[in-house]
Amino acid sequence: MAQQVPDMSKMSQTEKDAMMAQVFANATTEMEYRVELFNKMVSGCHEKCIDKKYKDGDLNVGENSCVDRCTSKYWQCVGIVGQMLGAADAAAAQTGR
């Protein structure tokens, strides 16, 4: 279900300011969520894939492929969860929660 964008030409300046503040707050929250998600992925994949004793300045082949698989699975899971939450929100909106 597409969300309708209100006609800003019919809004007062106070309403426009409030709407823009809400948009900014939503964008800030989304950015914080994405940063947290990225940091958790980096931390988890580093813990799982990287040897605790750094022998080289670069990743070896095994570490590199482990990190690649780990990040791929992480983003795949994030996508699945996002789809499930979106479907749940759509179902709730249809039933008029």
Chimera marker file (.cmm) of the C-alpha trace (Angstrom):
<marker_set name="trace">
<marker id="1" x="0.000" y="0.000" z="0.000" r="1" g="1" b="0" radius="0.5"/>
<marker id="2" x="1.544" y="3.310" z="-1.101" r="1" g="1" b="0" radius="0.5"/>
<marker id="3" x="1.672" y="6.123" z="1.394" r="1" g="1" b="0" radius="0.5"/>
<marker id="4" x="0.088" y="9.358" z="0.199" r="1" g="1" b="0" radius="0.5"/>
<marker id="5" x="2.150" y="12.524" z="0.369" r="1" g="1" b="0" radius="0.5"/>
<marker id="6" x="0.219" y="15.476" z="1.784" r="1" g="1" b="0" radius="0.5"/>
<marker id="7" x="-0.177" y="18.614" z="-0.330" r="1" g="1" b="0" radius="0.5"/>
<marker id="8" x="2.278" y="21.015" z="1.313" r="1" g="1" b="0" radius="0.5"/>
<marker id="9" x="0.871" y="23.995" z="-0.600" r="1" g="1" b="0" radius="0.5"/>
<marker id="10" x="-2.220" y="23.816" z="1.618" r="1" g="1" b="0" radius="0.5"/>
<marker id="11" x="-0.250" y="23.685" z="4.880" r="1" g="1" b="0" radius="0.5"/>
<marker id="12" x="0.627" y="26.517" z="7.183" r="1" g="1" b="0" radius="0.5"/>
<marker id="13" x="4.306" y="27.203" z="7.855" r="1" g="1" b="0" radius="0.5"/>
<marker id="14" x="3.938" y="25.675" z="11.330" r="1" g="1" b="0" radius="0.5"/>
<marker id="15" x="2.514" y="22.470" z="9.825" r="1" g="1" b="0" radius="0.5"/>
<marker id="16" x="5.297" y="22.380" z="7.239" r="1" g="1" b="0" radius="0.5"/>
<marker id="17" x="7.926" y="22.853" z="9.954" r="1" g="1" b="0" radius="0.5"/>
<marker id="18" x="6.378" y="20.087" z="12.059" r="1" g="1" b="0" radius="0.5"/>
<marker id="19" x="6.250" y="17.753" z="9.075" r="1" g="1" b="0" radius="0.5"/>
<marker id="20" x="9.862" y="18.468" z="8.148" r="1" g="1" b="0" radius="0.5"/>
<marker id="21" x="10.936" y="17.928" z="11.763" r="1" g="1" b="0" radius="0.5"/>
<marker id="22" x="9.191" y="14.540" z="11.717" r="1" g="1" b="0" radius="0.5"/>
<marker id="23" x="10.829" y="13.607" z="8.418" r="1" g="1" b="0" radius="0.5"/>
<marker id="24" x="14.226" y="14.592" z="9.815" r="1" g="1" b="0" radius="0.5"/>
<marker id="25" x="13.597" y="12.628" z="13.027" r="1" g="1" b="0" radius="0.5"/>
<marker id="26" x="12.601" y="9.549" z="10.997" r="1" g="1" b="0" radius="0.5"/>
<marker id="27" x="15.708" y="9.869" z="8.814" r="1" g="1" b="0" radius="0.5"/>
<marker id="28" x="17.896" y="10.227" z="11.904" r="1" g="1" b="0" radius="0.5"/>
<marker id="29" x="16.352" y="7.148" z="13.502" r="1" g="1" b="0" radius="0.5"/>
<marker id="30" x="16.809" y="5.180" z="10.274" r="1" g="1" b="0" radius="0.5"/>
<marker id="31" x="20.460" y="6.237" z="10.031" r="1" g="1" b="0" radius="0.5"/>
<marker id="32" x="21.110" y="5.250" z="13.657" r="1" g="1" b="0" radius="0.5"/>
<marker id="33" x="19.489" y="1.870" z="12.979" r="1" g="1" b="0" radius="0.5"/>
<marker id="34" x="21.649" y="1.319" z="9.888" r="1" g="1" b="0" radius="0.5"/>
<marker id="35" x="24.844" y="2.274" z="11.722" r="1" g="1" b="0" radius="0.5"/>
<marker id="36" x="23.989" y="-0.091" z="14.591" r="1" g="1" b="0" radius="0.5"/>
<marker id="37" x="23.187" y="-2.864" z="12.111" r="1" g="1" b="0" radius="0.5"/>
<marker id="38" x="26.486" y="-2.344" z="10.277" r="1" g="1" b="0" radius="0.5"/>
<marker id="39" x="28.490" y="-2.248" z="13.523" r="1" g="1" b="0" radius="0.5"/>
<marker id="40" x="26.875" y="-5.489" z="14.729" r="1" g="1" b="0" radius="0.5"/>
<marker id="41" x="27.633" y="-7.158" z="11.401" r="1" g="1" b="0" radius="0.5"/>
<marker id="42" x="31.273" y="-6.027" z="11.481" r="1" g="1" b="0" radius="0.5"/>
<marker id="43" x="31.682" y="-7.121" z="15.089" r="1" g="1" b="0" radius="0.5"/>
<marker id="44" x="30.013" y="-10.493" z="14.576" r="1" g="1" b="0" radius="0.5"/>
<marker id="45" x="31.842" y="-11.351" z="11.355" r="1" g="1" b="0" radius="0.5"/>
<marker id="46" x="35.172" y="-10.162" z="12.777" r="1" g="1" b="0" radius="0.5"/>
<marker id="47" x="34.693" y="-12.328" z="15.869" r="1" g="1" b="0" radius="0.5"/>
<marker id="48" x="33.746" y="-15.334" z="13.761" r="1" g="1" b="0" radius="0.5"/>
<marker id="49" x="36.201" y="-15.033" z="10.862" r="1" g="1" b="0" radius="0.5"/>
<marker id="50" x="39.374" y="-13.208" z="11.871" r="1" g="1" b="0" radius="0.5"/>
<marker id="51" x="42.183" y="-14.944" z="13.734" r="1" g="1" b="0" radius="0.5"/>
<marker id="52" x="42.900" y="-13.297" z="17.089" r="1" g="1" b="0" radius="0.5"/>
<marker id="53" x="46.640" y="-13.280" z="16.385" r="1" g="1" b="0" radius="0.5"/>
<marker id="54" x="47.247" y="-10.882" z="13.524" r="1" g="1" b="0" radius="0.5"/>
<marker id="55" x="50.040" y="-12.404" z="11.451" r="1" g="1" b="0" radius="0.5"/>
<marker id="56" x="49.609" y="-10.374" z="8.266" r="1" g="1" b="0" radius="0.5"/>
<marker id="57" x="48.411" y="-6.921" z="7.370" r="1" g="1" b="0" radius="0.5"/>
<marker id="58" x="45.852" y="-8.431" z="4.991" r="1" g="1" b="0" radius="0.5"/>
<marker id="59" x="43.185" y="-11.101" z="5.319" r="1" g="1" b="0" radius="0.5"/>
<marker id="60" x="44.199" y="-14.579" z="4.235" r="1" g="1" b="0" radius="0.5"/>
<marker id="61" x="42.070" y="-16.484" z="1.712" r="1" g="1" b="0" radius="0.5"/>
<marker id="62" x="40.099" y="-18.368" z="4.388" r="1" g="1" b="0" radius="0.5"/>
<marker id="63" x="39.354" y="-15.211" z="6.387" r="1" g="1" b="0" radius="0.5"/>
<marker id="64" x="38.377" y="-13.325" z="3.248" r="1" g="1" b="0" radius="0.5"/>
<marker id="65" x="35.902" y="-15.986" z="2.095" r="1" g="1" b="0" radius="0.5"/>
<marker id="66" x="34.514" y="-16.322" z="5.645" r="1" g="1" b="0" radius="0.5"/>
<marker id="67" x="33.901" y="-12.564" z="5.871" r="1" g="1" b="0" radius="0.5"/>
<marker id="68" x="32.283" y="-12.609" z="2.418" r="1" g="1" b="0" radius="0.5"/>
<marker id="69" x="29.907" y="-15.448" z="3.384" r="1" g="1" b="0" radius="0.5"/>
<marker id="70" x="29.202" y="-13.946" z="6.807" r="1" g="1" b="0" radius="0.5"/>
<marker id="71" x="28.256" y="-10.505" z="5.477" r="1" g="1" b="0" radius="0.5"/>
<marker id="72" x="26.199" y="-12.014" z="2.666" r="1" g="1" b="0" radius="0.5"/>
<marker id="73" x="24.193" y="-14.139" z="5.096" r="1" g="1" b="0" radius="0.5"/>
<marker id="74" x="23.800" y="-11.216" z="7.475" r="1" g="1" b="0" radius="0.5"/>
<marker id="75" x="22.294" y="-8.948" z="4.794" r="1" g="1" b="0" radius="0.5"/>
<marker id="76" x="20.138" y="-11.797" z="3.500" r="1" g="1" b="0" radius="0.5"/>
<marker id="77" x="18.693" y="-12.265" z="6.998" r="1" g="1" b="0" radius="0.5"/>
<marker id="78" x="18.145" y="-8.529" z="7.379" r="1" g="1" b="0" radius="0.5"/>
<marker id="79" x="16.255" y="-8.546" z="4.079" r="1" g="1" b="0" radius="0.5"/>
<marker id="80" x="14.042" y="-11.454" z="5.134" r="1" g="1" b="0" radius="0.5"/>
<marker id="81" x="13.236" y="-9.827" z="8.473" r="1" g="1" b="0" radius="0.5"/>
<marker id="82" x="12.469" y="-6.547" z="6.698" r="1" g="1" b="0" radius="0.5"/>
<marker id="83" x="10.071" y="-8.300" z="4.327" r="1" g="1" b="0" radius="0.5"/>
<marker id="84" x="8.347" y="-10.062" z="7.212" r="1" g="1" b="0" radius="0.5"/>
<marker id="85" x="7.952" y="-6.823" z="9.152" r="1" g="1" b="0" radius="0.5"/>
<marker id="86" x="6.659" y="-5.054" z="6.046" r="1" g="1" b="0" radius="0.5"/>
<marker id="87" x="4.104" y="-7.806" z="5.461" r="1" g="1" b="0" radius="0.5"/>
<marker id="88" x="3.030" y="-7.662" z="9.108" r="1" g="1" b="0" radius="0.5"/>
<marker id="89" x="2.633" y="-3.873" z="8.911" r="1" g="1" b="0" radius="0.5"/>
<marker id="90" x="0.612" y="-4.177" z="5.700" r="1" g="1" b="0" radius="0.5"/>
<marker id="91" x="-1.631" y="-6.821" z="7.251" r="1" g="1" b="0" radius="0.5"/>
<marker id="92" x="-2.129" y="-4.674" z="10.363" r="1" g="1" b="0" radius="0.5"/>
<marker id="93" x="-2.971" y="-1.641" z="8.211" r="1" g="1" b="0" radius="0.5"/>
<marker id="94" x="-5.520" y="-3.685" z="6.255" r="1" g="1" b="0" radius="0.5"/>
<marker id="95" x="-7.249" y="-4.905" z="9.388" r="1" g="1" b="0" radius="0.5"/>
<marker id="96" x="-7.302" y="-1.352" z="10.712" r="1" g="1" b="0" radius="0.5"/>
<marker id="97" x="-5.283" y="-1.911" z="13.837" r="1" g="1" b="0" radius="0.5"/>
<link id1="1" id2="2" r="1" g="1" b="0" radius="0.2"/>
<link id1="2" id2="3" r="1" g="1" b="0" radius="0.2"/>
<link id1="3" id2="4" r="1" g="1" b="0" radius="0.2"/>
<link id1="4" id2="5" r="1" g="1" b="0" radius="0.2"/>
<link id1="5" id2="6" r="1" g="1" b="0" radius="0.2"/>
<link id1="6" id2="7" r="1" g="1" b="0" radius="0.2"/>
<link id1="7" id2="8" r="1" g="1" b="0" radius="0.2"/>
<link id1="8" id2="9" r="1" g="1" b="0" radius="0.2"/>
<link id1="9" id2="10" r="1" g="1" b="0" radius="0.2"/>
<link id1="10" id2="11" r="1" g="1" b="0" radius="0.2"/>
<link id1="11" id2="12" r="1" g="1" b="0" radius="0.2"/>
<link id1="12" id2="13" r="1" g="1" b="0" radius="0.2"/>
<link id1="13" id2="14" r="1" g="1" b="0" radius="0.2"/>
<link id1="14" id2="15" r="1" g="1" b="0" radius="0.2"/>
<link id1="15" id2="16" r="1" g="1" b="0" radius="0.2"/>
<link id1="16" id2="17" r="1" g="1" b="0" radius="0.2"/>
<link id1="17" id2="18" r="1" g="1" b="0" radius="0.2"/>
<link id1="18" id2="19" r="1" g="1" b="0" radius="0.2"/>
<link id1="19" id2="20" r="1" g="1" b="0" radius="0.2"/>
<link id1="20" id2="21" r="1" g="1" b="0" radius="0.2"/>
<link id1="21" id2="22" r="1" g="1" b="0" radius="0.2"/>
<link id1="22" id2="23" r="1" g="1" b="0" radius="0.2"/>
<link id1="23" id2="24" r="1" g="1" b="0" radius="0.2"/>
<link id1="24" id2="25" r="1" g="1" b="0" radius="0.2"/>
<link id1="25" id2="26" r="1" g="1" b="0" radius="0.2"/>
<link id1="26" id2="27" r="1" g="1" b="0" radius="0.2"/>
<link id1="27" id2="28" r="1" g="1" b="0" radius="0.2"/>
<link id1="28" id2="29" r="1" g="1" b="0" radius="0.2"/>
<link id1="29" id2="30" r="1" g="1" b="0" radius="0.2"/>
<link id1="30" id2="31" r="1" g="1" b="0" radius="0.2"/>
<link id1="31" id2="32" r="1" g="1" b="0" radius="0.2"/>
<link id1="32" id2="33" r="1" g="1" b="0" radius="0.2"/>
<link id1="33" id2="34" r="1" g="1" b="0" radius="0.2"/>
<link id1="34" id2="35" r="1" g="1" b="0" radius="0.2"/>
<link id1="35" id2="36" r="1" g="1" b="0" radius="0.2"/>
<link id1="36" id2="37" r="1" g="1" b="0" radius="0.2"/>
<link id1="37" id2="38" r="1" g="1" b="0" radius="0.2"/>
<link id1="38" id2="39" r="1" g="1" b="0" radius="0.2"/>
<link id1="39" id2="40" r="1" g="1" b="0" radius="0.2"/>
<link id1="40" id2="41" r="1" g="1" b="0" radius="0.2"/>
<link id1="41" id2="42" r="1" g="1" b="0" radius="0.2"/>
<link id1="42" id2="43" r="1" g="1" b="0" radius="0.2"/>
<link id1="43" id2="44" r="1" g="1" b="0" radius="0.2"/>
<link id1="44" id2="45" r="1" g="1" b="0" radius="0.2"/>
<link id1="45" id2="46" r="1" g="1" b="0" radius="0.2"/>
<link id1="46" id2="47" r="1" g="1" b="0" radius="0.2"/>
<link id1="47" id2="48" r="1" g="1" b="0" radius="0.2"/>
<link id1="48" id2="49" r="1" g="1" b="0" radius="0.2"/>
<link id1="49" id2="50" r="1" g="1" b="0" radius="0.2"/>
<link id1="50" id2="51" r="1" g="1" b="0" radius="0.2"/>
<link id1="51" id2="52" r="1" g="1" b="0" radius="0.2"/>
<link id1="52" id2="53" r="1" g="1" b="0" radius="0.2"/>
<link id1="53" id2="54" r="1" g="1" b="0" radius="0.2"/>
<link id1="54" id2="55" r="1" g="1" b="0" radius="0.2"/>
<link id1="55" id2="56" r="1" g="1" b="0" radius="0.2"/>
<link id1="56" id2="57" r="1" g="1" b="0" radius="0.2"/>
<link id1="57" id2="58" r="1" g="1" b="0" radius="0.2"/>
<link id1="58" id2="59" r="1" g="1" b="0" radius="0.2"/>
<link id1="59" id2="60" r="1" g="1" b="0" radius="0.2"/>
<link id1="60" id2="61" r="1" g="1" b="0" radius="0.2"/>
<link id1="61" id2="62" r="1" g="1" b="0" radius="0.2"/>
<link id1="62" id2="63" r="1" g="1" b="0" radius="0.2"/>
<link id1="63" id2="64" r="1" g="1" b="0" radius="0.2"/>
<link id1="64" id2="65" r="1" g="1" b="0" radius="0.2"/>
<link id1="65" id2="66" r="1" g="1" b="0" radius="0.2"/>
<link id1="66" id2="67" r="1" g="1" b="0" radius="0.2"/>
<link id1="67" id2="68" r="1" g="1" b="0" radius="0.2"/>
<link id1="68" id2="69" r="1" g="1" b="0" radius="0.2"/>
<link id1="69" id2="70" r="1" g="1" b="0" radius="0.2"/>
<link id1="70" id2="71" r="1" g="1" b="0" radius="0.2"/>
<link id1="71" id2="72" r="1" g="1" b="0" radius="0.2"/>
<link id1="72" id2="73" r="1" g="1" b="0" radius="0.2"/>
<link id1="73" id2="74" r="1" g="1" b="0" radius="0.2"/>
<link id1="74" id2="75" r="1" g="1" b="0" radius="0.2"/>
<link id1="75" id2="76" r="1" g="1" b="0" radius="0.2"/>
<link id1="76" id2="77" r="1" g="1" b="0" radius="0.2"/>
<link id1="77" id2="78" r="1" g="1" b="0" radius="0.2"/>
<link id1="78" id2="79" r="1" g="1" b="0" radius="0.2"/>
<link id1="79" id2="80" r="1" g="1" b="0" radius="0.2"/>
<link id1="80" id2="81" r="1" g="1" b="0" radius="0.2"/>
<link id1="81" id2="82" r="1" g="1" b="0" radius="0.2"/>
<link id1="82" id2="83" r="1" g="1" b="0" radius="0.2"/>
<link id1="83" id2="84" r="1" g="1" b="0" radius="0.2"/>
<link id1="84" id2="85" r="1" g="1" b="0" radius="0.2"/>
<link id1="85" id2="86" r="1" g="1" b="0" radius="0.2"/>
<link id1="86" id2="87" r="1" g="1" b="0" radius="0.2"/>
<link id1="87" id2="88" r="1" g="1" b="0" radius="0.2"/>
<link id1="88" id2="89" r="1" g="1" b="0" radius="0.2"/>
<link id1="89" id2="90" r="1" g="1" b="0" radius="0.2"/>
<link id1="90" id2="91" r="1" g="1" b="0" radius="0.2"/>
<link id1="91" id2="92" r="1" g="1" b="0" radius="0.2"/>
<link id1="92" id2="93" r="1" g="1" b="0" radius="0.2"/>
<link id1="93" id2="94" r="1" g="1" b="0" radius="0.2"/>
<link id1="94" id2="95" r="1" g="1" b="0" radius="0.2"/>
<link id1="95" id2="96" r="1" g="1" b="0" radius="0.2"/>
<link id1="96" id2="97" r="1" g="1" b="0" radius="0.2"/>
</marker_set>
